[in-house]
Amino acid sequence: MVTAPPRQERRPRRPLAPWALTVCVLGGQVMATLDTSIVNVAGPSVQRDLRLSGADLQLAVYSYVLAYAVGLIIGARLGGRHGYGRVFAWAVVLFTVSSLACGLAVSPSMLVAARTVQGLGAALLVPQVLSLLQITFEGEKRRRALSLYGMVLAIGVAAGQVLGGLLVGADLFGMEWRPVFLVNVPVGLAVLAWSAGRLPQGPASGERRLDLPGAAVLAGGVLMLVVPLTFGAGAGWPWWCWPSLAAGALALMLFGMYEARLARTGREPLIDPALLSPPEVRAGLVGIFTMMSCFGGLLFTTALHLQTVLLYSPLRSGLTFAAYSAGFATASLTWSRLPSAWHPRVPGASFAAMALATGLLSLAVAGQGWPWQATALLVMAGAGHGAGFGALMQRTAGSVRTEHAADVSGVVATVIQLSIVSGIAAAGTLYLWSTSAATQLPPMSLTFLSVAAVLTVVGTAVPVFTAHRRRGSAGPRA
């Protein structure tokens, strides 16, 4: 009788070192962030090749944003339920396959469907990045990791325009716009090969209930907010935008009441209301929303002004705004090296720096052209944003327990996405209105001045910067 050789058990892969984990998960974040803006540059080429109507092109560009925004909190909860590392790997697979489908699309419907799935993949992926960084690092190392996260987030959106311009302009192998999507495939495969089976899972609990009714109300509310904010300005704010915005706000209020009821009765809410109770979290989220909405507005209107008024190419426009990204990157990586006694004052100083820079920008662009002083002021505004965002992220994420990493990741990611969309809608509407109205200031000057006013008001009013708040919220956390 021949006996089979003993079956060798497969050894688990060695976990990634912290630095390797950071590179790996931020690589995934880069893919998701780039795709929010890289496609805008390729829009005319896509429209020509696939013979898209204007509405089809909008759907191809924004179906990603809609699916991304709607699914973030649900993606965060799935990470807490099934393990951050496992869901991150699922998300990379989904994002990579859908990117391949986008690059191979032969019809408008195929492209829109693939973009929607790509957005869902990003919604699964992004919350796991922040959760994995939070459970891997502590103290000063966590502060630096969150600064890197913020740098990738902001630079990725701006860099998408530059990379998109390069890829479309290069017309690799005669494929025109397709490399804009296909570039994600080798990156996704590399991230997956490096990370599969090597990322921590966190306090995963497959027994945690997924609040499906709450998820449905939340998704509907976010969708009703994002759709008019995305399409409203370009369509001249038709009547349906306002009922949709009101219904979205009402849905979020009902979601909050429903989640509070679940928590009171001992059931499992999608988001624990206690997560938002610390003053640092509430004030930090307001600060993050304000900074990121101003960033979104500046990014959109500056690109619009440079390309439509000054006739810059998309690539040159992206390179001009890269000055902002350079300031952001430098400050986000260095602010934590300031003396620790200065850290509580960093957000307030950052709001002041951004307000001053945008106020001076309104003067610099009042004449003809784009002077070098305007580019220098973009560096200053980016530096203020980088330092302030890093400090606010650290304060917000550091105010909750590690086991709530998934919840805070979903909330922060959703706030960031909604803030960018809101900023684009508000600043874009103001800019487009001022081009046809008889205003005393040029459109770009008025936009910069309005952003400076918002930053000044919020930077003064929000109690995120005061020692009183820190003392009032001090004490042991349950």
N, C-alpha and C positions, 0 to 999 in steps of 0.2 A: 504494500500500500504506500503510495507516494503522498507525503504530506506537503501541504503548501508552506512556503517559507513564511515566517512570522511577518505580519504586517507592521511596517515601521510607521510610528506616529509622526505626523507632521509637526515639526517644531514651530512654535509661534515666532514671528519676526521680532527682532529686538526693537523696543520703542525708540522713537526718534529723540535725539538730544534736543534740549530746549531751543537752541539756535536753529537747528535744522527744522524743527516743527514750525518756528516762526517764518522761516523762508518758504516752507511748503504751503502753509495756510494762507499767507499773504499772496503767494502766487495764484491761488484760487480767487482771492479777493480782487486781484488785478484784473483777471478775466471778466468778472462780473461788473466791475466799475467801468472798465474801458467800454463795454458794450452799451452803456447808457448814452455815450456821445459819439463813439467812433462811426456809427452808422449814419449820423447826420451828414457827414462829409460825403459819404457815398450815395446819398439820396438821389441826386440827378442821374448818376450812372445807372442805379438800380431801376429808376423810373423809365429810362430809355430802353434798357435791355429787356425788361419784362413787360414793357408797355403798360405801366401802372397808371391808373387815374390818380388825381390828387388825393382822393379819399383812401385809395388803396395804399398809396405811399405813406400817408399818415398812420394807417393801421400797421404797416410793416415796421415803421420806426417806433411807434408808441405801444404796440401790443406787448412788447418786452417790459416797458415801464409799468404798465397796468398790472400784468401778472406778477411782476416783482414786488410792487407795493402791496398788493392784496395778500400775498402769501408769506410775508416775513414773520409775523408773529406765530402763525401756524407752523412754519418751518422751525422756529425756535423751540416750540413745544415738542415737536417730533424729535428734535435733538435731545431734549431732556428725557423723553420717553424711551428712545431706542439707543442712545449713546451719541455723543458729539462726533467722535471719530467715524463711526459707522455711517451716520447720516451725511457727514461731509463727503465720504467716498461715494455714496449714492448720488449726491448732488453733482459731484465732478463728472460722473458718468453721464448723467442726464444732460448737463450743460454741454459736454463735449459732443455727444451724439447729436443734440439739437443744433449745435454750431455747424457740424458737418452737413446736416440737412439744410440749414440756411444757405450755406455755400453752394449746395448742389440744386437749389430750388429752381424749378423751371416754370412756375406759374405763381401768380399773386397769392392764391389760397395756400399753396405749399409754403411760401415764405412767411405769411402771417401765422400759420399754424406752428411752424418751426420756431418763430420768434416768441410765440406765446409759451411754448414748452421751455425755451431757453430762459425766459423770465421766471418760470416756476423753478427751474434748476438753480437760478441765482437766489431766489427766495429761500430755498433749502440751504444753500451754501453759506451765504453771508452771516446769518446768526451763529453758525457753528464756529466761524473764525474768531469772533469776539469771545465766545464761550471758552474755546480751547486756550486762548491767550490768558483768560482770567484764571482758569484752574491750573495753568502751568506755572505762572509767575506770581510772586508776591513782592510787596514793598517797592523798592526802587526799580527792580527789574520789571515789575508789572507796569510801572509808570512809563518806562522806556518802550515796552512792547506796545502799549496803547498809543504812544506817540507815533510809533511806526505805522500802526493801524490807521490813525488819522491822516498821516502823510500819504499813504497809499490811496486812501479814500478820495482825498481832494485832488491829488496830482493825477490820479487815474482818469478822472472826469475831464480835466484839461488836456492831458496827454492824448486822450482819444482823438481829439481833433488833429493833432500833429501826426499821429500814427495813421489815422484814416487818410489824411492828405498824401502821405508818403506812399501808402499801399495803392491807392487809386491812381495816383500820378505815375507810379512805376509800371502799372498795367502788366503785372507778372504773368508770363506765359499767355498773354492775351486774354486773361480772365477778368479784366477790369475790376469790378467791385467785389468779386467773390473772395479774394484773399482777406478782406476785412473780417469775414466770418471764419474762414478756414485757418487763420492764424491761431485760433483758439485750440485747434485739434492737437498739434504737437505739445502745446503748453499743458493742456488737460491730461494727455497721456503721461507726460513726465510727472505731473503732480500726483496722478493716481498711482503710477509705478513706485514712486518714492514713499507715498503715505499709506498705501493699502495695508491694513493690519498693524500699523505702527503708531497710530494716534490714540491718546487716552479717550476713554468713553465717558468719563465723568460719573456723577451719581445717577446713572441711567436706571429707570424703573419701568419695565414693560407693563406693570400693573397700574401705572398712572392713567387716569381716565382722560381721554381727549374730549374736551367740551365742544361737541359738534354744533349744538345750537348757538353757543357763544361765538364759535368760529364763523358760522354762517352770517350772524349779525355783524360781526366785525368786518368780514370780507366785503359784505354789501355796503357798509358805511364807508370804508376806505375807497371802494370803487366809485361810489357816488360823489366822493370828494375829488378823486384823482381825474376822472373823466372830464368834468368841466374845467378843471385847472389846466389840463393838458391841451384840450381842443378849444376852449372858450375864447382865448385871446385872438387866435388866428381866425376864428369865425366871427369876430366882432361881438362876442358875448351875447349869443341868442337867448331868447326867453327861458329855454329849458335849463340853462346853467344854474339859475338862481334857485328854482325848486330842488334841483339835484344837490346843490351845496347845502341847502337847509335840511333836506332829508338825510344827507350824509352826517351832518352834525347831530341830528336827532338820533340817528342809529348809534352813533358812538356814545351818546348820553345813555340810551337804553342798554347798551352793552355794559357800561360801567355799573349801572344799577343792578343788572342781572348778575354780573360777576361778584358784586358785593353781597348779593343774596346767597349765592352759592357758598361764599366763604363763611357767612354767618351760620349757615345750616350744616357746615362741616363737610361739604362736597368739594370737588376739585375744580376750581375756576381755571379758565385759560390763562388769565393773568391775575396773580394774587394782588388784591387792592393794597395790601400792606406794603407792597414793593414801592409804591409811589408816596408813601407817607413821610419818609424822611425829607426835611426841607432841602437838603443837599441834592436829592434826586429831582424834586420838582423844579427847583431853581436851575439846576444843571441842564435839565431838558429844555427849559425855556431859553437858556443861553445858547445851547447847541442849535435849537430850531432857528433862532435869530441869526446866528453866524452863518449857518448853512443856507438859509434862504437868501441872505444878502450875497453870498458866494454864487448861488445859482443865478440870481438876477444879474450880477456883474458879468458872469461868464457869458450869458445869453446876449445881453444888450451890447457888450463890448464886441463880441463876434459879429453881431448884426450890423453895428456901426462901421466896423472896419471893412466888412465885405460889401455892404450895400452903398455906403457913402464914400468911403475912401478907396473902394474897389480893390482891396487886398484879396489875394487868393486864400482859400481855406487854410493852406499850409502856412502862409505868412501870418495870417490871423492867429492861428494856433501857437506859432512861435512867439508872437508878441505877448499873448497871455501867459506864456510859459514863465515870464518874469514873476508873475503872481505865484506860480507853483514853486519857483526857486526860493522865494521868500518863505513860503509855507514850509517847505522841506527843511530849510535851515533852522527855522525857529522851532519846529516841532521836535527836532532831534536834540536841541540844545537847551530848551527852557528848563528842563528838569535839573540841569547842572547849576542853576541859580541857588543861592543859599536857601535852605528850607524855610527860613522865616519870611522870605519873599513870596513863596508859592501861593498863599491865600490872595495876594494882590495881583497875581498874573492875569486872571480873567478881566478884572476892571481895567488894567493897563492895556490889555489887548483890545478891548472894545474902544478905548480912547484912541489907540494907534490906528485902528481900522477907520474910525470916524474921521480922524484928522486926515488920513491919506485920501479917503474918498471925497472929503470936502475940498482938498487941494486939487484933486483930479478934476472936479467940476470947473475950476478956474483954468487948469492946464489945457483942457480940450475945448475951451470956449471959442478959440480961434479956428484957423484952418489946419487940417492935417493932424498928425499924432506926434507931438514933440517928444524928445528923449526924456524930458522931465516926467511925462505921463508914465512911461515904462518904469522909471525909478520909483514912482509912487505906487505902482502895482506891486513892486517888490515889498514896499513898506506895508501895504494892505495885506499881502499874503503872509508876511511875518507876524503881524498882529493876529491874523486868523489861525496860523499854525500854533502859536503859543497858547492862545485862548482855548482853542479846541482841545488841545492836549490836556490842559489843566482841567477843563470842564469834564472831559471824558474820565479822567482819573478820579475826580471828585464824585461823579455820578456812579461809576462802576464800583468804586471803593466803598460806597455807602451801603452796599447790600452784601448779604452773605454769599459765599461761593456756591452753595446749592441753588441759589436763585440766578446763577449765571445765564441760564437759557432765557429766563423771563426778561431780565434786563437787556440782554442782547437783542431780543425781538423788539422790545419797546424802542431802544435807541436806534436800531436799524430802520424801523418804520418812521420814527420822527425825522431822521436824516432824509429819507426818501421823500416824505411829504413836504419837508421844508424846501428842498431843492425845486420840486415841482411848483410849490407856492411862490417861491422867489422868482422863478422864470415867468409865471403867469402875471404877477404883480408888476415887476419891472418891465416886462415885455409890453404889457398894456399901457403903462405910463409912457414908455418910449414911443410906441406906435401912435398913441393919442397926441403926443406933443409934436410929432412930425406934421400933423395936419392942423393943429390948433395954433392960434396966434399967441404963443408964449414969449415972454421976454428973454428966456434963457434957451439956448440950443437944446435939442432933445437929450443929448448925452450928458450935458452939464446938469440938466434938471434931474436926470436919473441918478447921477452920482450924488448930487446934493440930497436927494430924497433918501438914498441909502445911508448917507452920513447922519441924517436926522433920526432915522430908525435906530441906528447903532447908538447914538447919543442917548436917546430916551431909554432904551432897554438897558444900556450899560449903567445908567444912573438909577433906574427904578427897581430893577430886579435885585433882591437881597442876596444874590448868590455870592457877593464879594465881601460881605460884612462879617466881622468876628462875632457879632451878636448871634447870628444864625448858627454859627458853628458851636458857640457855647450852649445855645438853647437846644440844639439837637444832640449834644454830647451825652454820653451815657452808654451803658451796655445795651447791645442789640440782642433781642430774643432769638 
